[in-house]
């Protein structure tokens, strides 16, 4: 088995890399608002959204199988070549099937930049598989640094095409493809992925067992996609590409909060899989959810309060109207993060089919409300739908998982603090600059109050590390 870092150290490692890499991507996306039309940003967002749906279908979600089967194996375990051989053969066979479907579909519905999009999707799917293999081998630095490489190449490539050529959106897509391909090459080299592949190690029985585990995760992932991504297509259908461009910018702000959750969730999934069912694990999980909830609520308050004053600084003025939708989007992402926290329990308990059913409920609510609300309320209807869908998903998982993941979620604490954060949300839509300034100050104090113990522990840890170095 690889190194077993603490949850805090894993979070710090993933956090440092993610903040840099996601920060670059965040910045470059807002640079796009000065160079690309709303329609072009809307089209690029649709391409990325479509690839998010295609990747788990092509990879058969086997990257989660790699993490589950390889995480606790020793470096020289004979099981690893069996897993990699099964996954690789299944993946490349499925690529052939996808390729036939893709090119037939492109004859029926024209796909802009079809060759670039096709190559990007294939590379993205294989990249995801090798990335999870690095994580399963506890190559945590390689896993984290790959995101830095991807973001750096995508950012530099996009800037080069925007400033030095007239390629426009085509250049941005090309830069994205180059970033994924280069990062994939780095991962293949650092993990030695293909050195584990052997035709003789392929076992159909093992692949069948892995598919029994991962196939239910595909509809689960598609349901997550329906919750967080499908609204793009409904916006496109009802409101057009321009509105989708506005939505693509609006959702980038709450995605900062979601990125913070993903940083934690990467470490959390590893820990819950390793510790699930061991003595004292439930006490540990209860302690983690209490601290995490306070941190998540504090960050939500900060994000809501800071967004409107910051907006004019980082986007073109034609996008300013998105501030109206941000509070609801932040609340939606907050509940999505809480529901995702429970996802670690479903993975550890191998209850992937149950994870799908719960996600399907949230997805059904979100899609149904989108159909009803978007034609009448536009992007506000989309924000309401996303919020309600994620709240329903969290509630369903909260009650459903008690049988196998009976953590003591501080539900009363959540409800009380939601009231406080709602006050920050109301103040954030004010036109008076003094109210916005006081709202920022209050949210900072609120964050410190909620997380004072965590902040003190962090300061104590920093001082002890400095003392050790002296």
C-alpha positions in Angstrom: 0.0 0.0 0.0 1.2 3.5 -0.7 1.7 6.3 1.7 -1.2 7.0 4.0 -1.2 10.8 4.4 -3.6 12.4 6.9 -6.7 14.1 5.6 -5.3 17.5 6.3 -2.0 16.9 4.5 -3.8 15.4 1.5 -6.1 18.4 1.4 -3.2 20.8 1.6 -1.4 19.0 -1.2 -4.4 18.9 -3.5 -5.3 22.4 -2.4 -2.0 24.0 -3.3 -2.1 22.5 -6.8 -5.8 23.1 -7.4 -5.7 26.7 -6.3 -2.9 27.4 -8.7 -4.4 25.4 -11.6 -8.0 26.3 -11.1 -7.0 29.9 -10.5 -5.3 30.1 -13.9 -8.3 28.6 -15.6 -10.6 30.9 -13.7 -8.6 34.0 -14.8 -8.3 32.9 -18.4 -12.1 32.3 -18.7 -12.8 35.9 -17.7 -10.1 37.1 -20.1 -12.3 35.4 -22.8 -15.0 37.9 -22.1 -12.9 40.6 -23.6 -12.0 38.7 -26.8 -14.9 36.3 -27.5 -18.5 37.0 -28.1 -21.2 35.7 -25.7 -22.2 33.2 -28.4 -18.6 31.9 -28.7 -18.3 31.5 -24.9 -21.7 29.8 -24.9 -20.5 27.4 -27.6 -17.2 26.6 -25.8 -19.2 25.9 -22.7 -21.5 23.5 -24.5 -18.4 21.7 -25.9 -17.0 21.3 -22.4 -20.3 20.3 -21.0 -20.8 17.6 -23.7 -17.3 16.2 -23.0 -18.2 15.9 -19.3 -21.1 13.7 -20.3 -19.1 11.6 -22.9 -16.0 10.8 -20.7 -17.7 8.5 -18.2 -19.6 6.7 -21.1 -16.3 6.1 -23.0 -14.3 5.1 -19.9 -17.2 3.1 -18.4 -16.4 4.9 -15.2 -13.5 2.4 -14.8 -11.3 5.1 -13.3 -13.3 4.8 -10.1 -12.8 1.0 -10.3 -9.0 1.6 -10.5 -9.2 3.7 -7.3 -11.3 1.2 -5.5 -9.3 -1.9 -6.5 -5.7 -0.5 -6.4 -5.7 2.0 -3.6 -4.9 -0.6 -0.8 -2.6 -2.8 -3.0 1.2 -2.9 -2.5 3.4 -1.5 -5.3 4.4 -5.0 -6.6 1.0 -6.6 -6.1 0.1 -9.0 -9.0 -3.4 -7.6 -8.9 -2.4 -4.2 -10.4 -1.4 -5.6 -13.9 -4.7 -7.5 -13.9 -6.7 -4.3 -13.2 -4.8 -2.2 -15.7 -5.0 -4.8 -18.4 -8.7 -5.2 -17.9 -9.3 -1.4 -17.9 -7.1 -0.7 -20.9 -8.7 -3.4 -23.1 -12.2 -2.4 -22.2 -11.4 1.3 -22.8 -10.0 0.9 -26.2 -12.8 -1.4 -27.4 -15.3 1.2 -26.2 -13.4 4.0 -28.0 -14.1 2.1 -31.2 -17.8 2.0 -30.5 -17.9 5.7 -29.5 -16.0 6.7 -32.6 -18.6 5.0 -34.9 -21.4 6.7 -33.0 -19.7 10.1 -32.9 -19.0 10.3 -36.6 -22.5 9.0 -37.5 -24.0 11.6 -35.2 -21.8 14.4 -36.8 -23.4 13.6 -40.1 -26.8 14.2 -38.7 -26.1 17.1 -36.4 -23.1 19.3 -37.5 -20.5 19.5 -34.7 -18.4 22.7 -34.8 -14.6 21.9 -34.9 -15.6 18.2 -35.0 -12.1 16.7 -35.3 -10.7 18.8 -32.5 -13.6 18.0 -30.2 -13.4 14.3 -31.0 -9.6 14.2 -30.2 -10.2 16.2 -27.0 -12.9 13.9 -25.7 -10.8 10.7 -26.3 -7.7 12.3 -24.7 -9.8 13.6 -21.8 -11.3 10.1 -21.1 -7.9 8.3 -21.1 -6.4 11.2 -19.1 -9.0 10.6 -16.4 -8.2 6.9 -16.2 -4.4 7.4 -15.9 -5.0 10.3 -13.4 -6.9 8.1 -11.1 -4.3 5.4 -11.4 -1.7 7.9 -10.1 -4.0 8.6 -7.2 -4.5 5.0 -6.5 -0.7 4.5 -6.3 -0.5 7.4 -3.8 1.5 9.4 -6.4 -0.1 12.4 -4.8 2.3 15.0 -6.1 2.1 13.7 -9.6 -1.7 13.7 -9.4 -1.8 17.3 -8.1 1.0 18.6 -10.4 -0.8 17.2 -13.5 -3.5 19.8 -12.9 -0.9 22.6 -12.8 0.6 21.4 -16.1 -2.8 21.3 -17.8 -3.9 24.7 -16.6 -0.6 26.4 -17.5 -0.5 25.0 -21.0 -4.2 25.8 -21.6 -3.8 29.4 -20.3 -0.6 30.1 -22.2 -2.0 28.5 -25.4 -5.2 30.4 -25.2 -3.5 33.7 -24.6 -1.2 33.0 -27.6 -4.0 32.3 -29.9 -6.1 35.2 -28.7 -3.3 37.8 -28.9 -1.1 36.5 -31.7 -3.6 35.0 -34.2 -7.1 35.3 -35.5 -8.1 31.7 -34.6 -10.5 32.8 -31.9 -12.6 30.0 -30.4 -10.9 27.4 -32.6 -7.5 28.4 -31.1 -8.9 28.1 -27.6 -10.2 24.6 -28.3 -6.8 23.7 -29.8 -5.1 25.0 -26.7 -7.3 22.8 -24.6 -6.5 19.7 -26.7 -2.8 20.4 -26.4 -3.0 20.8 -22.7 -4.8 17.5 -22.2 -2.5 15.6 -24.5 0.7 17.0 -22.9 -0.6 16.3 -19.4 -1.6 12.7 -20.4 1.9 12.1 -21.7 3.4 13.3 -18.4 1.1 11.0 -16.4 1.9 8.0 -18.6 5.6 8.6 -18.1 5.4 9.2 -14.3 3.0 6.3 -13.5 4.5 3.8 -15.9 0.9 3.0 -16.7 1.6 0.8 -19.8 4.4 -1.1 -18.0 1.5 -2.8 -16.0 -0.4 -3.8 -19.2 -0.1 -7.4 -20.2 -2.5 -9.3 -22.5 -1.8 -12.4 -20.4 -3.0 -10.7 -17.2 -6.4 -9.9 -18.6 -9.2 -11.6 -16.6 -12.8 -11.4 -17.8 -14.0 -12.2 -14.3 -12.2 -9.3 -12.8 -13.5 -6.9 -15.5 -17.0 -8.2 -14.9 -16.6 -7.5 -11.1 -15.3 -4.0 -11.8 -18.1 -3.2 -14.2 -20.6 -4.4 -11.7 -19.1 -1.7 -9.4 -18.6 1.1 -12.0 -21.6 0.7 -14.4 -24.1 2.0 -11.8 -21.8 5.0 -11.4 -22.3 5.9 -15.0 -26.0 6.7 -14.6 -25.1 8.3 -11.2 -22.5 10.5 -13.0 -25.1 11.3 -15.7 -27.6 12.2 -13.0 -24.9 14.5 -11.5 -24.4 15.9 -15.0 -28.2 16.4 -15.3 -28.1 18.4 -12.0 -25.2 20.6 -12.7 -24.7 20.6 -16.5 -27.8 19.8 -18.4 -29.3 23.3 -17.8 -26.9 24.5 -20.5 -28.9 22.7 -23.2 -32.2 24.0 -21.9 -30.9 27.5 -21.8 -29.6 27.0 -25.3 -33.0 25.7 -26.4 -35.2 28.3 -24.7 -32.9 31.4 -24.6 -30.1 30.9 -27.1 -26.3 30.9 -27.2 -26.0 34.4 -25.8 -27.8 33.5 -22.6 -25.7 30.4 -22.3 -22.6 32.6 -22.5 -24.0 34.7 -19.6 -24.7 31.5 -17.7 -21.2 30.2 -18.4 -19.7 33.3 -16.7 -22.2 33.3 -13.8 -21.6 29.7 -12.9 -17.8 30.3 -12.8 -18.1 32.2 -9.6 -19.9 29.5 -7.5 -17.5 27.0 -9.2 -14.7 28.6 -7.1 -16.6 27.4 -4.1 -17.1 24.0 -5.7 -13.4 23.8 -6.5 -12.7 24.2 -2.7 -15.0 21.3 -2.1 -13.4 19.2 -4.8 -10.0 19.8 -3.2 -11.3 18.4 0.1 -13.3 15.7 -1.6 -10.2 14.2 -3.3 -8.6 13.7 0.1 -11.9 12.7 1.7 -12.6 9.9 -0.7 -9.2 8.3 -0.1 -9.6 8.5 3.7 -13.2 7.1 3.8 -12.2 4.2 1.6 -9.2 3.4 3.7 -10.9 3.8 7.1 -14.5 2.6 6.3 -15.5 -0.1 8.8 -12.4 0.2 11.0 -12.5 0.8 14.7 -13.1 4.4 15.6 -13.8 5.5 12.0 -17.3 6.7 12.8 -16.0 9.1 15.5 -13.5 10.4 13.0 -16.1 10.9 10.3 -18.4 12.7 12.7 -15.5 15.1 13.7 -14.7 15.8 10.0 -18.3 16.6 9.0 -18.7 19.1 11.8 -15.5 20.9 10.9 -16.2 20.7 7.2 -19.7 22.1 7.5 -18.5 25.2 9.3 -15.8 25.8 6.7 -18.2 25.3 3.8 -20.8 27.7 5.3 -18.2 30.3 6.1 -16.8 30.2 2.5 -20.3 30.4 1.1 -20.9 33.6 3.1 -17.6 35.1 2.0 -18.3 34.2 -1.7 -21.8 35.8 -1.6 -20.6 39.0 -0.1 -17.5 39.5 -2.2 -18.9 38.6 -5.7 -20.9 41.7 -6.7 -18.1 44.3 -5.7 -15.5 42.2 -7.5 -17.5 41.5 -10.6 -16.8 44.8 -12.5 -13.0 44.3 -12.0 -12.7 41.0 -13.7 -15.3 40.7 -16.5 -16.4 42.9 -19.4 -19.2 45.2 -18.5 -21.6 43.4 -20.8 -21.6 40.5 -18.3 -22.4 42.6 -15.2 -26.0 41.4 -15.0 -25.0 38.0 -13.8 -24.7 39.3 -10.2 -28.4 38.8 -9.7 -28.2 35.1 -10.0 -25.1 34.5 -7.9 -26.5 34.1 -4.4 -28.8 31.2 -5.5 -26.0 29.6 -7.4 -23.8 29.7 -4.3 -26.5 28.1 -2.2 -26.9 25.4 -4.8 -23.2 24.6 -4.9 -23.2 24.5 -1.0 -25.8 21.8 -0.9 -24.1 20.0 -3.9 -21.0 19.8 -1.8 -22.8 18.4 1.2 -24.5 15.7 -1.0 -21.1 14.9 -2.5 -19.7 14.4 1.0 -22.1 11.5 1.5 -20.9 10.2 -1.9 -17.7 9.0 -0.2 -19.7 6.8 2.0 -21.5 5.2 -0.9 -18.2 4.5 -2.7 -16.6 3.0 0.5 -19.6 0.8 1.2 -19.7 -0.2 -2.5 -23.3 1.0 -2.7 -22.9 2.6 -6.1 -26.3 1.6 -7.3 -27.9 3.4 -4.3 -25.8 6.4 -5.1 -27.3 6.4 -8.6 -30.9 6.3 -7.3 -30.4 9.2 -4.9 -28.7 11.3 -7.6 -31.5 10.5 -10.0 -34.0 12.0 -7.6 -32.1 15.3 -7.5 -31.6 15.2 -11.3 -35.3 14.6 -12.0 -36.3 17.6 -9.8 -33.7 19.9 -11.4 -34.6 19.0 -15.0 -38.3 19.2 -14.3 -38.1 22.6 -12.7 -35.8 23.8 -15.6 -38.4 22.9 -18.1 -41.1 24.7 -16.1 -39.1 27.8 -14.9 -36.6 28.7 -17.6 -39.2 29.7 -20.3 -40.8 32.2 -17.8 -37.9 33.3 -15.6 -34.8 32.8 -17.8 -31.5 32.4 -16.0 -33.2 33.0 -12.6 -35.4 29.9 -13.2 -32.2 27.9 -13.9 -30.7 29.1 -10.6 -33.9 28.2 -8.7 -33.9 24.7 -10.3 -30.3 24.0 -9.5 -30.8 25.1 -5.9 -33.9 23.0 -5.3 -32.4 20.0 -7.1 -29.3 20.0 -4.9 -31.3 20.5 -1.7 -33.5 17.5 -2.5 -30.4 15.4 -3.3 -28.8 16.3 0.0 -32.0 15.5 1.9 -32.4 12.1 0.2 -28.8 11.1 0.8 -29.0 12.3 4.4 -31.8 9.9 5.3 -31.0 7.1 2.9 -27.3 6.6 4.0 -28.1 6.3 7.7 -28.3 2.5 7.3 -24.7 2.1 6.3 -23.0 5.5 6.9 -24.6 6.6 10.2 -22.6 9.8 10.7 -24.1 12.4 13.0 -24.7 15.3 10.7 -25.2 18.6 12.5 -28.5 19.4 10.8 -29.6 22.0 13.4 -26.4 23.9 12.9 -26.9 23.9 9.2 -30.4 25.3 9.4 -29.5 28.1 11.8 -26.5 29.2 9.7 -28.5 29.1 6.4 -30.6 31.8 8.0 -27.5 34.0 8.7 -26.1 33.4 5.2 -29.5 34.3 3.7 -29.1 37.7 5.4 -25.7 38.2 3.6 -27.4 37.2 0.3 -30.1 39.8 0.7 -27.5 42.5 1.5 -25.4 41.4 -1.5 -28.0 42.6 -4.0 -28.1 46.1 -2.6 -27.1 49.1 -4.8 -25.7 51.1 -1.9 -21.9 50.7 -1.8 -21.8 51.2 2.0 -24.1 48.3 2.5 -22.0 46.1 0.3 -18.9 47.1 2.2 -20.5 46.4 5.6 -21.7 43.1 4.2 -18.1 42.1 3.4 -16.9 43.0 6.9 -19.7 41.1 8.5 -19.1 38.0 6.4 -15.4 38.0 7.3 -16.2 38.2 11.0 -18.8 35.5 10.5 -16.3 33.2 8.8 -13.7 33.8 11.6 -16.4 33.1 14.3 -17.5 29.8 12.7 -14.0 28.5 12.1 -12.0 30.0 15.0 -11.0 26.6 16.3 -9.8 25.5 12.8 -7.9 28.7 12.3 -6.3 28.4 15.7 -5.3 24.8 15.0 -3.8 26.0 11.7 -1.8 28.7 13.3 -0.6 26.3 16.0 0.5 23.9 13.3 2.3 26.6 11.4 4.2 27.7 14.5 5.2 24.2 15.4 6.5 23.6 11.9 8.6 26.8 12.0 9.9 25.8 15.4 11.0 22.4 14.0 12.9 24.0 11.2 14.8 26.3 13.7 
